[in-house]
């Protein structure tokens, strides 16, 4: 990967890291996750469709967070690659 692309990945990673450290962002994820779990647990036996929707909401929330964490990790790895490039020069 060329240096320009690596620098773009570092920038994206930094933005993702800022999101993950943002208290409003993390609060939102925590509140929604807990709300979905609470609603899921309180469903009645005949509310299978509601359970399915809540399960999908919890799963989607986890996928969003995992993707942002992946972007942050990719940025960290790109920064390490740039550092290695400069050590070799």
C-alpha positions in Angstrom: 0.0 0.0 0.0 1.4 3.4 -0.9 2.0 6.1 1.7 -0.9 8.3 0.6 -3.4 5.5 1.1 -1.8 4.6 4.4 -2.2 8.2 5.5 -5.9 8.2 4.5 -6.3 5.0 6.6 -4.6 6.7 9.6 -7.0 9.7 9.3 -10.0 7.4 9.1 -8.7 5.5 12.1 -8.3 8.7 14.1 -11.8 9.8 13.3 -13.1 6.3 14.3 -11.1 6.5 17.5 -12.6 9.9 18.3 -16.1 8.5 17.9 -15.3 5.5 20.2 -14.1 7.9 22.8 -17.0 10.4 22.5 -19.1 10.1 25.6 -22.4 11.0 23.7 -21.6 8.3 21.1 -20.8 5.6 23.7 -23.8 6.6 25.9 -26.0 6.3 22.9 -24.8 2.8 22.1 -25.0 1.8 25.8 -28.5 3.2 26.2 -29.9 1.7 23.0 -28.3 -1.7 23.7 -29.7 -1.8 27.2 -33.1 -0.6 26.0 -33.3 -3.3 23.3 -32.1 -6.0 25.8 -34.7 -4.9 28.4 -37.5 -4.9 25.9 -36.3 -8.3 24.5 -36.4 -9.9 28.0 -39.8 -8.5 28.8 -41.5 -9.8 25.7 -44.4 -12.2 26.1 -44.3 -15.7 24.8 -46.6 -14.8 21.8 -44.4 -11.9 20.7 -41.9 -13.7 18.6 -41.9 -11.1 15.8 -41.1 -8.4 18.4 -38.3 -10.5 19.8 -36.9 -11.0 16.3 -36.9 -7.3 15.6 -35.2 -6.5 18.9 -32.6 -9.3 18.3 -31.9 -7.8 14.9 -31.6 -4.3 16.4 -29.1 -5.5 19.0 -27.1 -7.4 16.3 -27.1 -4.3 14.0 -25.9 -2.1 16.9 -23.1 -4.5 17.5 -22.1 -4.6 13.8 -22.0 -0.8 13.6 -19.7 -0.6 16.7 -17.5 -3.5 15.4 -17.1 -1.7 12.1 -16.0 1.5 13.7 -13.6 -0.4 15.9 -12.2 -2.2 12.8 -11.6 1.2 11.1 -9.8 2.4 14.2 -7.6 -0.7 14.3 -6.9 -0.4 10.5 -5.7 3.2 11.2 -3.4 2.0 14.0 -1.9 -0.6 11.7 -1.5 1.9 8.9 0.4 4.2 11.3 2.7 1.4 12.2 3.3 0.7 8.5 4.2 4.3 7.9 6.6 4.2 10.9 8.2 1.1 9.4 8.6 2.8 6.0 10.4 5.7 7.6 12.7 3.5 9.7 13.9 1.8 6.5 14.7 5.1 4.8 
